[in-house]
Amino acid sequence: MKLLFLYASTNGHTRTISQHLATYINAQQPTWQITQQPIETAHTITPSEFDGIILGASIRYGKHHRAVSAFIDQHQHTLTQRLFAFYSVNLTARKPEKNTPQTNPYIQKFYQSLPIKPTLDAVFAGRLAYPEYAWYNKLMICLIMKLTHGPTNLSTIKVFTNWQAVEHFAQRLIAQLTQRYSWRSGKVVQGGEPSP
């Protein structure tokens, strides 16, 4: 099994989540081959060589990185033939009522612009680190936090990510990939039909 993890990370936390997912899966399935790299270098790989493609993207000023939708547009045929998973990382997901793909406004808006939808998806709360931001970004994010009742102290560094949720997503990935591989290999899988 070959997996490709691509991430669009602004300040590094989406990369950290990608690494956590890959490490967890590798511990459960040590024979699986995992490749990780930033979305900006996606032109150096051939997605069709992988059994699963897991794409993660952070939100900056209400939008996912443009390279993410460009990658999906360019490789939509391949993505429909593989397990395609997507997760969004944003601070809005720190709120329980906005921490699922169905209730998170950013991911719902993003899906409206895509030609295809992922097989699996998730939303994870990100990391707030005012001291690491440029002054303009710091003020803008502080304003957003004030409007959404988040931390506004400019010395705040806080990770809102629910790591159990990240590992649950990894478990779902393993289950889906194992099921798909078993059906394609002609093995009997307990519990239902092959994944679409």
TORBAVO-626946 format. One record per residue (C-alpha): residue number from 1; residue in three letters; chain; x, y, z. Coordinates in Angstrom, 1 decimal. Layout:
+-----+------+-------+--------+--------+--------+
:  nr : rest : kette :     xx :     yy :     zz :
+-----+------+-------+--------+--------+--------+
: NUM :  ALA :     A :      X :      Y :      Z :
...
+-----+------+-------+--------+--------+--------+
END
This chain:
+-----+------+-------+--------+--------+--------+
:  nr : rest : kette :     xx :     yy :     zz :
+-----+------+-------+--------+--------+--------+
:   1 :  MET :     A :    0.0 :    0.0 :    0.0 :
:   2 :  LYS :     A :    1.4 :    3.4 :   -1.0 :
:   3 :  LEU :     A :    0.1 :    6.6 :    0.5 :
:   4 :  LEU :     A :    0.7 :   10.2 :   -0.5 :
:   5 :  PHE :     A :    0.3 :   12.9 :    2.2 :
:   6 :  LEU :     A :    0.2 :   16.4 :    0.8 :
:   7 :  TYR :     A :   -0.2 :   19.5 :    3.0 :
:   8 :  ALA :     A :   -0.7 :   23.2 :    2.5 :
:   9 :  SER :     A :    0.6 :   24.7 :    5.7 :
:  10 :  THR :     A :    1.0 :   28.4 :    6.4 :
:  11 :  ASN :     A :    2.7 :   28.3 :    9.8 :
:  12 :  GLY :     A :    3.6 :   24.6 :   10.0 :
:  13 :  HIS :     A :    0.7 :   23.2 :   12.1 :
:  14 :  THR :     A :   -1.0 :   21.4 :    9.1 :
:  15 :  ARG :     A :    2.4 :   19.8 :    8.4 :
:  16 :  THR :     A :    2.5 :   18.7 :   12.0 :
:  17 :  ILE :     A :   -1.0 :   17.1 :   11.7 :
:  18 :  SER :     A :    0.1 :   15.4 :    8.5 :
:  19 :  GLN :     A :    3.1 :   14.0 :   10.3 :
:  20 :  HIS :     A :    1.0 :   12.8 :   13.2 :
:  21 :  LEU :     A :   -1.4 :   11.0 :   10.8 :
:  22 :  ALA :     A :    1.5 :    9.4 :    8.9 :
:  23 :  THR :     A :    3.3 :    8.3 :   12.1 :
:  24 :  TYR :     A :    0.1 :    6.8 :   13.5 :
:  25 :  ILE :     A :   -0.7 :    4.9 :   10.3 :
:  26 :  ASN :     A :    2.9 :    3.7 :   10.0 :
:  27 :  ALA :     A :    2.8 :    2.3 :   13.6 :
:  28 :  GLN :     A :   -0.4 :    0.4 :   12.7 :
:  29 :  GLN :     A :    0.7 :   -0.6 :    9.2 :
:  30 :  PRO :     A :    4.5 :   -0.7 :    9.1 :
:  31 :  THR :     A :    4.7 :   -2.3 :    5.7 :
:  32 :  TRP :     A :    2.8 :    0.6 :    4.0 :
:  33 :  GLN :     A :    4.9 :    3.1 :    2.1 :
:  34 :  ILE :     A :    4.2 :    6.7 :    3.0 :
:  35 :  THR :     A :    5.4 :    9.8 :    1.1 :
:  36 :  GLN :     A :    4.9 :   13.3 :    2.6 :
:  37 :  GLN :     A :    5.5 :   16.6 :    1.0 :
:  38 :  PRO :     A :    4.1 :   20.1 :    0.7 :
:  39 :  ILE :     A :    1.5 :   20.8 :   -1.9 :
:  40 :  GLU :     A :    3.9 :   23.3 :   -3.6 :
:  41 :  THR :     A :    6.1 :   20.3 :   -4.7 :
:  42 :  ALA :     A :    3.2 :   18.1 :   -5.9 :
:  43 :  HIS :     A :    4.5 :   18.6 :   -9.5 :
:  44 :  THR :     A :    7.4 :   16.3 :   -8.6 :
:  45 :  ILE :     A :    5.3 :   13.3 :   -8.0 :
:  46 :  THR :     A :    2.8 :   11.1 :   -9.9 :
:  47 :  PRO :     A :   -0.4 :   10.7 :   -7.9 :
:  48 :  SER :     A :   -1.6 :    7.7 :   -9.9 :
:  49 :  GLU :     A :    1.3 :    5.7 :   -8.4 :
:  50 :  PHE :     A :   -0.4 :    5.8 :   -4.9 :
:  51 :  ASP :     A :   -3.3 :    3.8 :   -3.5 :
:  52 :  GLY :     A :   -4.4 :    6.7 :   -1.2 :
:  53 :  ILE :     A :   -4.0 :   10.5 :   -1.4 :
:  54 :  ILE :     A :   -4.5 :   12.4 :    1.8 :
:  55 :  LEU :     A :   -4.6 :   16.2 :    1.4 :
:  56 :  GLY :     A :   -4.5 :   18.6 :    4.3 :
:  57 :  ALA :     A :   -5.0 :   22.4 :    4.1 :
:  58 :  SER :     A :   -5.0 :   25.3 :    6.5 :
:  59 :  ILE :     A :   -7.3 :   28.3 :    6.3 :
:  60 :  ARG :     A :   -5.9 :   31.8 :    6.0 :
:  61 :  TYR :     A :   -8.3 :   34.7 :    5.9 :
:  62 :  GLY :     A :  -11.2 :   32.4 :    5.1 :
:  63 :  LYS :     A :   -9.7 :   30.5 :    2.2 :
:  64 :  HIS :     A :   -7.7 :   27.3 :    1.6 :
:  65 :  HIS :     A :   -4.4 :   27.7 :   -0.3 :
:  66 :  ARG :     A :   -5.1 :   28.0 :   -4.0 :
:  67 :  ALA :     A :   -2.7 :   25.2 :   -4.8 :
:  68 :  VAL :     A :   -5.1 :   22.7 :   -3.1 :
:  69 :  SER :     A :   -8.0 :   23.3 :   -5.5 :
:  70 :  ALA :     A :   -5.5 :   23.5 :   -8.4 :
:  71 :  PHE :     A :   -4.2 :   20.0 :   -7.5 :
:  72 :  ILE :     A :   -7.7 :   18.6 :   -7.2 :
:  73 :  ASP :     A :   -8.7 :   20.1 :  -10.6 :
:  74 :  GLN :     A :   -5.6 :   18.8 :  -12.3 :
:  75 :  HIS :     A :   -5.8 :   15.3 :  -10.9 :
:  76 :  GLN :     A :   -9.5 :   14.8 :  -10.5 :
:  77 :  HIS :     A :   -9.6 :   11.6 :  -12.6 :
:  78 :  THR :     A :   -6.9 :   10.0 :  -10.6 :
:  79 :  LEU :     A :   -8.5 :   11.1 :   -7.3 :
:  80 :  THR :     A :  -11.8 :    9.5 :   -8.3 :
:  81 :  GLN :     A :  -10.0 :    6.2 :   -8.9 :
:  82 :  ARG :     A :   -8.1 :    6.2 :   -5.5 :
:  83 :  LEU :     A :   -9.0 :    6.8 :   -1.9 :
:  84 :  PHE :     A :   -9.0 :   10.5 :   -1.7 :
:  85 :  ALA :     A :   -9.1 :   12.1 :    1.8 :
:  86 :  PHE :     A :   -9.2 :   15.7 :    2.7 :
:  87 :  TYR :     A :   -8.9 :   17.6 :    6.0 :
:  88 :  SER :     A :   -9.2 :   21.3 :    6.8 :
:  89 :  VAL :     A :   -7.3 :   23.0 :    9.6 :
:  90 :  ASN :     A :   -8.8 :   26.1 :   11.0 :
:  91 :  LEU :     A :   -9.4 :   27.9 :   14.3 :
:  92 :  THR :     A :  -13.1 :   28.0 :   13.8 :
:  93 :  ALA :     A :  -13.1 :   24.3 :   14.4 :
:  94 :  ARG :     A :  -12.2 :   24.9 :   18.0 :
:  95 :  LYS :     A :  -15.9 :   25.4 :   18.5 :
:  96 :  PRO :     A :  -17.9 :   22.1 :   19.0 :
:  97 :  GLU :     A :  -20.7 :   23.3 :   16.7 :
:  98 :  LYS :     A :  -18.2 :   23.9 :   13.8 :
:  99 :  ASN :     A :  -15.8 :   21.0 :   14.1 :
: 100 :  THR :     A :  -17.2 :   18.6 :   11.5 :
: 101 :  PRO :     A :  -17.2 :   18.8 :    7.7 :
: 102 :  GLN :     A :  -21.0 :   19.2 :    7.7 :
: 103 :  THR :     A :  -21.0 :   22.2 :   10.1 :
: 104 :  ASN :     A :  -17.7 :   24.0 :    9.3 :
: 105 :  PRO :     A :  -18.4 :   26.9 :    7.0 :
: 106 :  TYR :     A :  -15.0 :   27.0 :    5.4 :
: 107 :  ILE :     A :  -15.0 :   23.4 :    4.2 :
: 108 :  GLN :     A :  -18.6 :   23.7 :    3.0 :
: 109 :  LYS :     A :  -17.7 :   26.8 :    1.0 :
: 110 :  PHE :     A :  -14.6 :   25.0 :   -0.4 :
: 111 :  TYR :     A :  -16.6 :   22.0 :   -1.5 :
: 112 :  GLN :     A :  -18.8 :   24.2 :   -3.6 :
: 113 :  SER :     A :  -15.9 :   25.1 :   -5.8 :
: 114 :  LEU :     A :  -14.6 :   21.5 :   -6.3 :
: 115 :  PRO :     A :  -15.3 :   19.2 :   -9.3 :
: 116 :  ILE :     A :  -15.2 :   16.2 :   -7.0 :
: 117 :  LYS :     A :  -15.6 :   15.4 :   -3.3 :
: 118 :  PRO :     A :  -13.3 :   13.4 :   -1.1 :
: 119 :  THR :     A :  -14.0 :    9.8 :    0.0 :
: 120 :  LEU :     A :  -13.2 :   10.7 :    3.6 :
: 121 :  ASP :     A :  -12.9 :   14.2 :    5.2 :
: 122 :  ALA :     A :  -12.4 :   15.8 :    8.6 :
: 123 :  VAL :     A :  -11.9 :   19.2 :   10.2 :
: 124 :  PHE :     A :   -9.4 :   19.9 :   12.9 :
: 125 :  ALA :     A :   -8.9 :   22.9 :   15.0 :
: 126 :  GLY :     A :   -5.5 :   24.6 :   14.5 :
: 127 :  ARG :     A :   -2.8 :   26.4 :   16.5 :
: 128 :  LEU :     A :   -2.8 :   30.0 :   17.6 :
: 129 :  ALA :     A :    0.6 :   31.6 :   18.0 :
: 130 :  TYR :     A :    0.5 :   35.3 :   18.0 :
: 131 :  PRO :     A :    4.3 :   35.8 :   18.7 :
: 132 :  GLU :     A :    5.1 :   34.0 :   15.5 :
: 133 :  TYR :     A :    3.0 :   36.1 :   13.2 :
: 134 :  ALA :     A :    4.0 :   39.2 :   11.3 :
: 135 :  TRP :     A :    2.4 :   42.4 :   12.8 :
: 136 :  TYR :     A :   -0.3 :   42.7 :   10.1 :
: 137 :  ASN :     A :   -1.3 :   39.0 :   10.4 :
: 138 :  LYS :     A :   -1.2 :   39.3 :   14.2 :
: 139 :  LEU :     A :   -3.6 :   42.2 :   14.1 :
: 140 :  MET :     A :   -6.0 :   40.6 :   11.6 :
: 141 :  ILE :     A :   -6.1 :   37.3 :   13.5 :
: 142 :  CYS :     A :   -6.6 :   39.1 :   16.8 :
: 143 :  LEU :     A :   -9.6 :   40.9 :   15.3 :
: 144 :  ILE :     A :  -11.0 :   37.6 :   14.0 :
: 145 :  MET :     A :  -10.5 :   36.1 :   17.5 :
: 146 :  LYS :     A :  -12.2 :   39.1 :   19.1 :
: 147 :  LEU :     A :  -15.2 :   38.7 :   16.8 :
: 148 :  THR :     A :  -15.4 :   35.0 :   17.5 :
: 149 :  HIS :     A :  -14.7 :   35.2 :   21.2 :
: 150 :  GLY :     A :  -11.3 :   33.6 :   21.0 :
: 151 :  PRO :     A :   -8.0 :   34.5 :   22.8 :
: 152 :  THR :     A :   -6.8 :   38.1 :   22.1 :
: 153 :  ASN :     A :   -3.8 :   38.3 :   24.3 :
: 154 :  LEU :     A :   -0.9 :   38.8 :   21.9 :
: 155 :  SER :     A :    1.4 :   36.5 :   23.9 :
: 156 :  THR :     A :   -1.0 :   33.6 :   23.4 :
: 157 :  ILE :     A :    0.4 :   30.3 :   22.0 :
: 158 :  LYS :     A :   -2.2 :   27.6 :   22.1 :
: 159 :  VAL :     A :   -2.9 :   24.4 :   20.2 :
: 160 :  PHE :     A :   -6.6 :   23.7 :   19.9 :
: 161 :  THR :     A :   -6.2 :   20.4 :   17.9 :
: 162 :  ASN :     A :   -8.0 :   17.4 :   19.3 :
: 163 :  TRP :     A :   -5.3 :   14.7 :   18.7 :
: 164 :  GLN :     A :   -7.8 :   11.9 :   19.4 :
: 165 :  ALA :     A :   -9.9 :   13.2 :   16.5 :
: 166 :  VAL :     A :   -6.8 :   13.1 :   14.3 :
: 167 :  GLU :     A :   -6.1 :    9.5 :   15.3 :
: 168 :  HIS :     A :   -9.7 :    8.6 :   14.7 :
: 169 :  PHE :     A :   -9.4 :   10.0 :   11.2 :
: 170 :  ALA :     A :   -6.2 :    7.9 :   10.7 :
: 171 :  GLN :     A :   -8.2 :    4.8 :   11.9 :
: 172 :  ARG :     A :  -10.9 :    5.6 :    9.3 :
: 173 :  LEU :     A :   -8.2 :    5.9 :    6.6 :
: 174 :  ILE :     A :   -6.7 :    2.5 :    7.5 :
: 175 :  ALA :     A :  -10.2 :    0.8 :    7.5 :
: 176 :  GLN :     A :  -11.1 :    2.3 :    4.1 :
: 177 :  LEU :     A :   -7.8 :    1.4 :    2.5 :
: 178 :  THR :     A :   -7.8 :   -2.1 :    3.9 :
: 179 :  GLN :     A :  -11.3 :   -2.7 :    2.7 :
: 180 :  ARG :     A :  -10.5 :   -1.4 :   -0.8 :
: 181 :  TYR :     A :   -7.3 :   -3.4 :   -1.1 :
: 182 :  SER :     A :   -9.1 :   -6.6 :    0.1 :
: 183 :  TRP :     A :  -11.9 :   -6.3 :   -2.4 :
: 184 :  ARG :     A :   -9.5 :   -5.6 :   -5.3 :
: 185 :  SER :     A :   -7.4 :   -8.6 :   -4.2 :
: 186 :  GLY :     A :  -10.4 :  -10.9 :   -4.2 :
: 187 :  LYS :     A :  -10.3 :  -11.4 :   -0.5 :
: 188 :  VAL :     A :  -13.4 :  -11.7 :    1.6 :
: 189 :  VAL :     A :  -14.0 :   -8.7 :    3.8 :
: 190 :  GLN :     A :  -16.5 :   -8.9 :    6.7 :
: 191 :  GLY :     A :  -19.1 :   -6.2 :    6.7 :
: 192 :  GLY :     A :  -20.6 :   -4.9 :    3.5 :
: 193 :  GLU :     A :  -19.8 :   -3.7 :    0.0 :
: 194 :  PRO :     A :  -16.6 :   -2.2 :   -1.4 :
: 195 :  SER :     A :  -16.1 :    1.5 :   -1.0 :
: 196 :  PRO :     A :  -17.2 :    3.7 :   -3.8 :
+-----+------+-------+--------+--------+--------+
END
